[in-house]
């Protein structure tokens, strides 16, 4: 059973969690099959000995991983963009799943400090960086890093999500009104940027393969933040829960989104939840997970040191108290988690079988 703190919002979510969990597909209710036990086995990613670095994003298939690296002896910490490509091979009959070989690393020097946000199944990476005294969105594809355009009314912007087609979403800051605009860089119109028709003062977090866009509004004018989803037909609905006064969305994939809700102010107690984007139902994440940061198309929720399979917590292996610290950043649909280990040096890592 999912344990939830005592509040009006969380009491409602307890019932919702139980109802939803019992009806979800792929949930094991009988004794676990030993062949299907989740292990989250640690597999360090290759990195030259003179570099520190971490893995930040992974594509939905688990093939491509990207992160940031620094020279160990570099006092100026000039950043390097890291891209691992796990080449696909078949391990058995054609109908069996693809297996990824040992990832091949590409190191890309960059002039700006880059923040990575997402990567799609074709290895296209997006994020933002500080250049010319403002935050600018960027895209890395086919070996080239390029800055994305921003509207003239926007002083700075960030790219947050990308789908398989290459459509990109993010947000732009409007200094004059101290608000935010949700932005779209459509793949079929290179060089174009559009403002998404969404609730006021909003930013876009993710765009799914069917064109669904998920994001959050900011708190302004006495109103609190709200998660939202804009469907391909143009309709927009809020992501919330009974009794919640505010909500915010961190990530989305497939039919799922994760974020937080609260019945008080944003600085008071809040609860991590997973929304079903088809029904709008919010289910509380197991509190033992800690803060939720990502979700995959199967509905598996990632925390910084564990995953939540419909209330069952599976830790990321490898942590050694006072010796090796682990941290997970992103999860693929096949259960691959990427992040870092921090011991004598910061190293990129992945966990398989999660």
PASE-246714 format. One record per atom (N, C-alpha, C): x, y, z. Coordinates in pm, whole numbers, padded with zeros to 5 digits, always signed. Atoms other than C-alpha are relative to their C-alpha. Example, Ala and Ser with C-alpha at 12.3 -4.5 7.8 and 13.67 -1.06 7.14 Angstrom:
// PASE-246714
+00089-00119+00000 +01230-00450+00780 +00090+00120+00000 -00082-00119-00006 +01367-00106+00714 -00077+00109+00073 
This chain:
// PASE-246714
+00085-00119+00000 +00000+00000+00000 +00088+00123+00000 -00074-00124+00003 +00120+00351-00073 -00029+00080+00126 +00017-00079-00121 +00178+00546+00248 +00000+00147-00037 +00015-00140+00035 +00064+00908+00226 -00024+00081+00127 +00017-00086-00116 +00081+01194+00475 -00146+00038+00017 +00139-00032-00031 -00241+01309+00642 -00032+00142-00045 +00054-00129+00043 -00411+01590+00454 -00119-00031-00089 +00118+00025+00082 -00729+01633+00256 +00038-00044-00139 -00042+00038+00135 -00546+01612-00075 +00052-00142-00001 -00065+00130+00003 -00344+01307+00018 -00098-00112+00033 +00101+00103-00027 -00644+01121+00156 -00073-00038-00127 +00065+00029+00128 -00815+01155-00180 +00093-00080-00089 -00095+00070+00085 -00498+01043-00355 +00023-00144+00043 -00016+00138-00046 -00472+00734-00137 -00102-00091-00067 +00104+00081+00065 -00803+00603-00268 +00023-00009-00149 -00026+00001+00144 -00714+00705-00621 +00116-00092-00034 -00118+00084+00026 -00377+00532-00596 -00037-00147+00004 +00038+00139-00011 -00530+00206-00480 -00085-00044-00118 +00088+00034+00111 -00800+00212-00746 +00079-00011-00129 -00074+00000+00126 -00559+00301-01025 +00100-00114-00006 -00102+00104+00001 -00289+00055-00919 -00060-00136-00031 +00062+00129+00024 -00528-00238-00917 -00043-00017-00144 +00048+00010+00137 -00640-00155-01269 +00106+00019-00105 -00104-00028+00098 -00306-00078-01431 +00052-00129-00062 -00064+00116+00061 -00156-00321-01684 +00144-00012+00046 -00140+00028-00030 +00187-00481-01622 +00034+00015+00147 -00027-00006-00143 +00148-00457-01244 -00004-00141+00056 -00007+00135-00054 +00260-00774-01069 -00073-00005+00133 +00077+00012-00124 +00006-00874-00803 +00025-00134+00068 -00031+00130-00060 +00114-01235-00749 +00147+00002+00044 -00140+00010-00040 +00449-01362-00620 +00089+00035-00118 -00085-00042+00111 +00727-01204-00830 +00067-00117-00069 -00073+00098+00078 +00876-01412-01107 +00148+00035+00008 -00141-00033-00016 +01253-01436-01038 +00063+00057-00128 -00058-00049+00124 +01325-01372-01407 -00041+00144-00028 +00049-00135+00025 +01134-01042-01387 +00032+00095+00116 -00034-00085-00113 +01281-00909-01062 +00084+00119-00048 -00074-00119+00037 +01400-00549-01106 +00125+00010+00086 -00125-00004-00074 +01763-00501-01009 +00068+00136-00007 -00068-00129+00016 +01877-00156-01136 +00150-00016+00017 -00143+00030-00010 +02230-00288-01191 +00084+00116-00055 -00086-00112+00038 +02503-00021-01211 +00096-00042-00110 -00093+00020+00111 +02699-00001-01537 +00065+00134-00034 -00065-00129+00031 +02953+00287-01556 +00011+00022-00150 -00018-00037+00140 +02963+00470-01887 +00147+00032-00025 -00142-00027+00028 +03304+00498-02060 +00030+00150+00003 -00046-00139-00008 +03494+00822-01989 +00151+00000+00015 -00146-00006-00015 +03862+00910-02038 +00042+00036+00141 -00045-00017-00138 +04065+00915-01718 +00026+00145+00037 -00028-00140-00031 +04140+01288-01749 -00126+00086+00004 +00126-00075-00003 +03771+01385-01741 -00083-00035+00123 +00113+00020-00090 +03503+01429-01478 -00126+00022-00082 +00122-00024+00077 +03145+01416-01597 -00119-00076+00055 +00123+00068-00040 +02787+01300-01559 -00091-00015-00121 +00101+00021+00104 +02505+01167-01778 -00128+00067+00046 +00117-00080-00039 +02200+01394-01783 -00129-00045-00066 +00122+00036+00073 +01953+01267-02048 +00021-00131-00075 -00003+00124+00076 +01867+00940-02223 -00122+00000-00092 +00115+00001+00091 +01645+00886-02528 -00095-00112+00038 +00098+00100-00042 +01325+00679-02495 +00039-00144-00026 -00037+00139+00030 +01482+00370-02654 +00114-00050+00086 -00116+00038-00080 +01786+00371-02424 +00129-00004-00078 -00122+00007+00081 +02032+00391-02714 +00093+00118+00025 -00082-00120-00011 +02154+00752-02684 -00005+00058+00141 -00012-00069-00128 +02277+00915-02364 +00089+00122-00020 -00082-00120+00011 +02416+01267-02328 +00024+00058+00139 -00036-00061-00127 +02589+01455-02049 +00103+00109-00018 -00098-00109+00000 +02852+01710-01957 +00128-00049+00067 -00128+00038-00058 +03223+01663-01888 +00092+00120+00017 -00102-00102-00024 +03520+01868-01761 +00136-00068+00012 -00135+00049-00020 +03894+01819-01774 +00033+00004+00149 -00033+00008-00141 +04019+01708-01434 +00097+00110+00040 -00104-00099-00032 +04314+01951-01450 -00035+00139-00049 +00039-00129+00058 +04118+02239-01606 -00060+00089+00108 +00050-00090-00104 +04086+02519-01349 -00116+00084-00050 +00107-00082+00056 +03856+02711-01585 -00127-00080-00027 +00116+00087+00019 +03620+02412-01615 -00070+00024-00133 +00062-00010+00131 +03566+02445-01988 -00085-00124-00025 +00088+00116+00010 +03263+02222-02047 +00015-00073-00133 +00000+00086+00118 +03246+01935-02292 -00136-00068-00008 +00124+00074+00022 +02929+01789-02441 +00036-00145-00027 -00028+00143+00013 +02931+01409-02408 -00121-00070-00060 +00107+00076+00064 +02728+01179-02632 +00043-00145-00012 -00026+00143+00010 +02718+00802-02590 -00103-00064-00093 +00086+00070+00095 +02576+00586-02870 +00018-00149+00021 -00005+00144-00016 +02496+00226-02780 -00053-00066-00126 +00041+00054+00128 +02491+00065-03123 -00089-00123+00018 +00099+00106-00016 +02198-00172-03170 +00046-00130-00065 -00025+00131+00059 +02234-00545-03230 -00113-00093+00046 +00099+00100-00038 +02003-00845-03216 +00066-00110+00081 -00051+00108-00083 +02058-01101-02944 -00098-00116-00006 +00093+00110+00016 +01859-01391-03083 -00093+00023-00118 +00095-00011+00111 +01553-01420-03313 -00042+00144-00025 +00038-00137+00035 +01427-01108-03495 -00105+00062+00090 +00107-00056-00082 +01127-01071-03265 +00046+00036+00141 -00048-00035-00133 +01342-01040-02955 +00042+00146+00003 -00035-00143-00009 +01417-00689-02824 +00144+00027-00043 -00135-00041+00030 +01721-00497-02941 +00083+00006+00127 -00094-00011-00110 +02027-00508-02718 +00105+00102-00041 -00097-00105+00033 +02266-00214-02698 +00141-00044+00036 -00140+00029-00026 +02640-00271-02730 +00058+00102+00096 -00070-00096-00085 +02894-00093-02507 -00001+00136-00069 +00016-00130+00065 +02828+00277-02573 +00132+00058-00052 -00115-00068+00060 +03067+00465-02801 -00012+00149+00032 +00003-00138-00048 +03159+00811-02668 +00051+00099-00106 -00043-00114+00079 +03178+01132-02873 +00012+00120+00092 -00025-00116-00085 +03330+01439-02702 -00002+00125-00086 +00017-00123+00078 +03227+01783-02828 +00038+00121+00085 -00033-00123-00074 +03408+02098-02699 -00106+00107-00026 +00098-00107+00014 +03170+02389-02637 +00057+00129+00059 -00048-00130-00048 +03228+02759-02582 -00080+00051+00118 +00087-00047-00106 +02941+02807-02339 -00032-00113+00096 +00047+00097-00098 +02829+02633-02022 -00140-00045-00041 +00126+00050+00053 +02548+02409-02145 -00080-00074+00107 +00092+00077-00081 +02245+02278-01960 -00078-00092-00094 +00068+00097+00085 +02103+01960-02113 -00142-00023+00052 +00140+00018-00039 +01726+01911-02116 -00060-00130-00051 +00065+00118+00056 +01634+01622-02347 +00078-00049-00121 -00059+00060+00121 +01741+01390-02631 -00104-00093-00060 +00100+00089+00062 +01526+01207-02886 +00065-00127-00054 -00047+00132+00042 +01556+00861-03038 +00097+00006-00118 -00097-00017+00108 +01767+01000-03326 +00129+00064+00049 -00123-00055-00056 +02032+01139-03092 +00009+00151-00006 +00001-00146+00001 +01928+01506-03124 -00015+00050+00143 -00002-00050-00137 +02010+01688-02799 -00045+00145+00002 +00040-00139-00016 +01853+02011-02676 +00029+00046+00143 -00020-00057-00132 +01906+02247-02385 +00012+00150-00010 -00019-00145+00001 +02002+02603-02299 +00140+00032+00050 -00132-00045-00044 +02320+02799-02235 +00001+00150+00014 -00011-00144-00023 +02427+03141-02120 +00098+00058-00101 -00083-00061+00104 +02557+03344-02415 -00051+00140-00028 +00038-00139+00027 +02560+03716-02495 -00090+00056+00110 +00070-00052-00118 +02433+03792-02141 -00146-00044+00010 +00136+00051-00013 +02116+03587-02180 +00000-00151-00021 +00016+00144+00021 +01992+03229-02175 -00057-00023-00140 +00044+00030+00135 +01955+03087-02524 -00020-00150-00017 +00021+00142+00027 +01810+02754-02642 +00092-00048-00113 -00087+00055+00102 +02028+02524-02852 -00043-00142-00036 +00025+00136+00049 +02013+02200-03050 +00132-00055-00054 -00118+00067+00055 +02290+01951-03129 -00048-00117-00085 +00036+00108+00090 +02242+01729-03434 +00102-00009-00113 -00092+00024+00111 +02458+01576-03706 +00136+00063+00025 -00133-00050-00032 +02772+01684-03524 +00011+00150+00014 -00003-00147-00006 +02674+02054-03510 -00088+00051+00113 +00079-00067-00102 +02557+02270-03220 -00047+00134-00054 +00056-00124+00054 +02324+02553-03321 -00093+00064+00102 +00089-00074-00087 +02142+02827-03130 -00135+00017-00068 +00134-00011+00055 +01766+02835-03177 -00049+00145+00008 +00052-00137-00002 +01578+03158-03259 -00097+00020+00115 +00098-00033-00103 +01368+03338-02998 -00080+00121-00047 +00081-00115+00039 +01082+03589-03038 +00063+00132+00047 -00059-00129-00038 +01179+03959-03024 -00046+00051+00137 +00051-00045-00130 +00966+04009-02709 +00062-00076+00116 -00056+00086-00103 +01164+03744-02520 +00145+00038+00027 -00136-00038-00036 +01480+03833-02329 +00092-00121+00017 -00076+00122-00015 +01593+03476-02268 -00094-00118-00010 +00087+00116+00021 +01465+03127-02339 +00076-00128+00026 -00058+00133-00019 +01524+02759-02274 -00080-00102-00078 +00065+00114+00065 +01447+02443-02471 -00010-00112+00102 +00023+00098-00106 +01296+02170-02251 -00032-00140-00051 +00044+00132+00045 +01145+01886-02456 +00009-00014-00151 -00007+00028+00143 +01185+01721-02797 -00063-00136-00026 +00060+00129+00035 +00986+01445-02968 +00078-00067-00114 -00071+00077+00102 +01085+01187-03230 +00011+00075-00132 -00003-00078+00124 +00999+01422-03518 +00106+00109+00004 -00093-00112-00016 +01231+01688-03379 -00066+00128+00041 +00067-00119-00055 +00965+01933-03258 +00055+00027+00140 -00060-00040-00128 +01103+02127-02960 -00092+00098+00071 +00077-00095-00078 +00920+02307-02680 +00086+00052+00115 -00071-00059-00111 +01038+02535-02402 -00074+00122+00050 +00061-00121-00053 +00977+02874-02248 +00091+00119-00021 -00073-00125+00016 +01079+03236-02291 -00043+00100+00105 +00028-00098-00104 +01103+03511-02029 -00029+00137-00063 +00036-00134+00044 +00928+03845-02093 +00025+00094+00117 -00039-00085-00113 +01104+04098-01868 -00103+00108+00030 +00090-00113-00018 +00852+04378-01923 -00118-00035+00090 +00117+00042-00079 +00564+04180-01771 +00035-00101+00108 -00045+00101-00095 +00773+03938-01563 -00082-00127-00011 +00077+00122+00028 +00591+03647-01724 +00080-00090-00093 -00065+00098+00085 +00677+03345-01934 -00092-00039-00114 +00076+00047+00116 +00568+03230-02281 +00042-00142-00035 -00035+00133+00049 +00548+02864-02391 +00036+00007-00148 -00051-00013+00137 +00747+02826-02714 +00009-00136-00069 -00011+00119+00085 +00750+02576-03001 +00092+00030-00117 -00085-00005+00119 +01026+02522-03257 -00039-00120-00086 +00050+00113+00079 +00852+02308-03524 +00107-00059-00092 -00102+00067+00080 +01067+02050-03701 -00019+00025-00149 +00025-00016+00143 +00898+02109-04038 +00016+00143-00049 -00024-00138+00041 +00975+02484-04035 +00128+00049+00064 -00129-00038-00059 +01347+02529-03966 +00014+00152+00009 -00019-00143-00019 +01431+02870-03826 -00120+00072+00056 +00122-00062-00052 +01077+02933-03700 -00017-00029+00148 +00037+00019-00140 +00958+02978-03343 -00140+00056+00020 +00139-00040-00019 +00594+03001-03230 -00032+00006+00149 +00053-00002-00136 +00413+03093-02910 -00117-00098+00006 +00102+00103-00013 +00197+02800-02797 -00125+00059+00065 +00127-00041-00059 -00171+02864-02726 -00022-00081+00127 +00005+00069-00129 -00170+02776-02356 -00045+00100+00106 +00038-00093-00107 -00273+02925-02019 +00103+00113+00014 -00092-00114-00016 -00119+03267-01938 +00118-00033+00091 -00120+00013-00083 +00230+03290-01791 +00042-00146+00015 -00028+00144-00002 +00321+02934-01886 +00132-00031-00068 -00115+00056+00068 +00618+02729-01995 -00030-00143-00039 +00022+00137+00046 +00622+02402-02192 +00115-00089+00045 -00099+00094-00053 +00803+02103-02041 +00032-00112-00097 -00021+00116+00086 +00754+01824-02295 -00098+00001-00116 +00089+00023+00113 +00611+01750-02640 +00012-00148-00037 +00003+00143+00028 +00507+01391-02711 -00008-00025-00150 -00005+00032+00142 +00520+01209-03042 -00130+00029-00073 +00128-00030+00065 +00148+01267-03110 -00031+00149-00002 +00021-00144-00002 +00188+01644-03060 -00054+00053+00130 +00044-00046-00131 +00057+01657-02703 +00112+00078+00069 -00097-00084-00069 +00231+01934-02506 -00039+00010+00147 +00022-00006-00144 +00268+01936-02128 +00087+00109+00059 -00077-00107-00062 +00377+02226-01910 -00060+00046+00130 +00049-00058-00124 +00314+02445-01608 -00011+00151-00015 +00008-00145-00009 +00202+02799-01542 +00082+00047+00119 -00070-00057-00113 +00391+03030-01312 -00096+00069+00095 +00083-00071-00097 +00257+03192-00996 +00012+00150-00024 -00002-00146+00023 +00158+03555-01058 -00137+00057+00034 +00127-00069-00025 -00109+03810-00960 -00086-00068+00102 +00078+00067-00103 -00212+03610-00657 -00040-00142-00035 +00034+00136+00040 -00264+03289-00856 +00120-00092+00021 -00104+00099-00019 -00068+02969-00790 +00025-00076-00129 -00036+00072+00122 +00102+02746-01046 -00096-00114-00027 +00087+00110+00042 -00093+02486-01243 +00067-00078-00112 -00041+00083+00111 +00014+02192-01456 -00108-00002-00107 +00098+00003+00108 -00154+02170-01797 +00047-00093-00110 -00029+00083+00116 -00175+01951-02104 -00083+00051-00117 +00067-00044+00123 -00260+02067-02458 +00000-00116-00098 +00014+00118+00086 -00393+01788-02677 +00014+00039-00147 -00018-00031+00142 -00337+01759-03054 -00118+00074-00065 +00116-00070+00057 -00692+01887-03121 -00011+00145+00049 -00001-00138-00046 -00606+02215-02943 -00064+00023+00135 +00062-00017-00132 -00801+02155-02622 +00108-00005+00109 -00095-00007-00110 -00616+02240-02301 -00073-00023+00132 +00058+00028-00131 -00693+02101-01956 +00109+00011+00105 -00095-00011-00109 -00530+02153-01618 +00027-00137+00062 -00036+00121-00073 -00344+01875-01438 +00001+00035+00149 +00013-00031-00142 -00449+01883-01073 -00049-00125+00071 +00058+00110-00076 -00616+01664-00809 -00102+00058+00097 +00100-00051-00094 -00916+01694-00575 +00066+00056+00126 -00054-00061-00120 -00830+01935-00294 +00130+00073-00019 -00128-00067+00024 -00508+02061-00453 -00022+00147-00036 +00005-00143+00033 -00452+02438-00467 +00097+00034-00111 -00099-00027+00103 -00151+02421-00697 +00061-00131-00050 -00067+00117+00057 +00036+02180-00922 +00110+00047-00093 -00107-00029+00096 +00351+02172-01133 +00047-00132-00060 -00040+00119+00073 +00480+01924-01393 +00150+00003-00028 -00144+00009+00023 +00842+01806-01418 +00035-00072-00129 -00036+00082+00115 +00837+01547-01696 -00123-00075-00049 +00110+00078+00058 +00608+01348-01929 +00055-00091-00109 -00035+00094+00106 +00632+01048-02159 -00117-00096-00017 +00111+00091+00024 +00369+00830-02325 -00130+00056+00056 +00126-00042-00061 +00045+00848-02127 +00019+00058+00140 -00026-00035-00139 +00216+00972-01808 +00073+00133+00015 -00074-00120-00039 +00338+01290-01641 +00024-00007+00150 -00029-00006-00143 +00501+01348-01301 +00023+00144+00042 -00019-00134-00054 +00509+01654-01080 -00034+00001+00146 +00037-00013-00141 +00396+01786-00744 -00129+00079+00013 +00120-00075-00033 +00074+01913-00591 +00004+00037+00148 +00008-00038-00140 -00009+02087-00265 -00132+00064+00033 +00125-00060-00045 -00307+02200-00060 +00024+00134+00067 -00033-00128-00062 -00122+02494+00100 +00079+00087-00095 -00085-00082+00085 +00134+02739-00026 +00108-00088-00061 -00104+00082+00063 +00411+02616-00259 +00118-00030+00091 -00112+00022-00090 +00654+02637+00032 -00035-00094+00114 +00041+00095-00101 +00453+02404+00253 +00008-00142-00054 -00007+00140+00040 +00419+02025+00237 -00067-00022-00135 +00056+00034+00129 +00359+01887-00110 +00024-00148-00026 -00006+00143+00030 +00326+01545-00270 +00036-00022-00146 -00030+00041+00137 +00485+01389-00577 -00113-00088-00052 +00108+00077+00059 +00220+01252-00812 +00035-00037-00144 -00007+00040+00141 +00192+01072-01144 -00140+00014-00058 +00128-00015+00068 -00087+01177-01380 -00011-00096-00117 +00034+00069+00123 -00252+00959-01639 -00052+00105-00096 +00038-00108+00091 -00271+01197-01935 -00128-00030-00076 +00125+00034+00069 -00564+01007-02089 -00121+00031+00087 +00114-00017-00090 -00785+01033-01782 +00011+00122+00092 -00022-00111-00091 -00630+01317-01581 +00013-00042+00145 -00006+00049-00137 -00620+01094-01271 +00140+00015+00057 -00128-00014-00070 -00342+01177-01022 +00014-00110+00104 -00029+00106-00096 -00184+00895-00821 +00126+00038+00076 -00115-00036-00082 +00052+00957-00531 +00117-00095-00025 -00122+00078+00010 +00409+00842-00579 +00038-00047+00140 -00043+00052-00129 +00546+00623-00301 +00095+00100+00067 -00085-00099-00066 +00693+00870-00045 +00144-00045+00019 -00136+00050-00019 +00996+00642-00003 +00090+00030-00119 -00080-00033+00119 +01106+00741-00355 +00075+00130+00019 -00055-00134-00006 +01180+01098-00254 -00056+00082-00115 +00050-00085+00110 +01131+01381-00507 +00005-00072-00133 +00005+00062+00132 +01019+01248-00847 +00059+00095-00103 -00065-00085+00099 +01223+01374-01143 -00031-00037-00144 +00025+00041+00138 +01128+01170-01451 -00096-00118-00001 +00092+00112+00018 +00884+00912-01588 +00018-00053-00142 -00009+00054+00136 +00892+00674-01885 -00139-00040-00050 +00128+00030+00063 +00620+00552-02120 -00073-00115+00068 +00063+00108-00075 +00552+00252-01896 -00055+00048+00134 +00049-00055-00124 +00471+00482-01604 +00094-00017+00117 -00099+00013-00106 +00786+00400-01405 +00054+00138+00036 -00041-00133-00047 +00878+00704-01194 +00139-00007+00059 -00138-00004-00047 +01239+00798-01123 +00018+00106+00108 -00051-00093-00099 +01373+00957-00806 +00150+00009-00015 -00144-00015+00020 +01733+01050-00750 +00080-00126+00033 -00074+00121-00036 +01829+00709-00602 -00084-00128-00009 +00086+00118+00011 +01541+00471-00685 -00106+00023-00106 +00114-00011+00090 +01248+00398-00917 -00123-00054+00072 +00127+00039-00058 +00882+00354-00829 -00082-00072-00107 +00084+00079+00089 +00695+00070-01005 -00137-00014+00066 +00135+00005-00056 +00334+00148-00905 +00001-00027+00149 -00007+00011-00144 +00429+00182-00540 +00110-00090+00051 -00110+00088-00042 +00710-00078-00535 +00133+00070-00030 -00125-00074+00014 +01047+00091-00476 +00115-00096-00032 -00120+00075+00036 +01359-00047-00647 +00118+00097+00003 -00111-00095-00010 +01685+00126-00545 +00098-00013-00116 -00113+00002+00092 +01960+00221-00787 +00120-00057+00075 -00107+00068-00073 +02246-00011-00691 +00132+00078-00012 -00136-00050+00011 +02603+00089-00620 +00042+00098+00107 -00036-00098-00101 +02587+00343-00338 +00079-00067+00113 -00080+00047-00113 +02854+00296-00067 +00011+00117+00097 +00000-00113-00094 +02808+00514+00244 +00139+00058+00021 -00124-00076-00021 +03080+00780+00274 +00109-00032-00103 -00101+00034+00101 +03257+00633-00031 -00049+00033-00140 +00051-00019+00136 +03037+00640-00343 -00144+00049+00006 +00133-00060+00006 +02737+00869-00396 -00055-00021-00140 +00061+00022+00131 +02493+00788-00678 -00114+00100-00019 +00109-00093+00031 +02240+01008-00855 -00057-00034-00137 +00066+00027+00127 +01985+00928-01127 -00071+00123-00052 +00058-00118+00060 +01868+01195-01371 -00117-00029-00093 +00100+00024+00104 +01659+01035-01647 -00019-00149-00020 +00031+00141+00021 +01488+00705-01736 -00058-00020-00139 +00049+00036+00133 +01426+00542-02076 -00116-00098+00012 +00115+00090-00001 +01127+00332-02175 +00039-00145+00029 -00044+00137-00026 +01335+00013-02150 +00050-00019+00143 -00042+00009-00140 +01415+00089-01784 +00142+00044+00026 -00135-00052-00020 +01764+00227-01842 -00006+00135+00070 -00011-00127-00073 +01847+00505-01592 +00142+00053-00019 -00132-00060+00012 +02135+00749-01643 +00019+00106+00106 -00031-00097-00103 +02310+00972-01394 +00148+00004+00027 -00141-00013-00034 +02638+00976-01206 +00033-00075+00128 -00055+00045-00127 +02855+00825-00935 +00108+00099+00040 -00096-00098-00048 +03070+01049-00718 +00079-00062+00114 -00091+00055-00101 +03366+00898-00533 +00129+00079-00006 -00125-00074+00019 +03725+00989-00606 -00010+00098-00116 +00028-00091+00110 +03589+01155-00922 -00146-00015-00041 +00138+00004+00050 +03254+01236-01081 -00002-00075-00131 +00002+00085+00120 +03170+00969-01339 -00143-00022-00046 +00134+00031+00053 +02871+00914-01571 -00033-00147+00023 +00041+00137-00027 +02669+00603-01501 -00136-00027-00062 +00132+00045+00039 +02372+00403-01618 -00036-00122+00082 +00051+00117-00071 +02155+00146-01446 -00094-00074-00094 +00083+00078+00091 +01994-00136-01642 -00091-00093+00079 +00094+00090-00065 +01698-00358-01560 -00089+00066+00103 +00081-00070-00100 +01514-00090-01363 -00149-00012-00030 
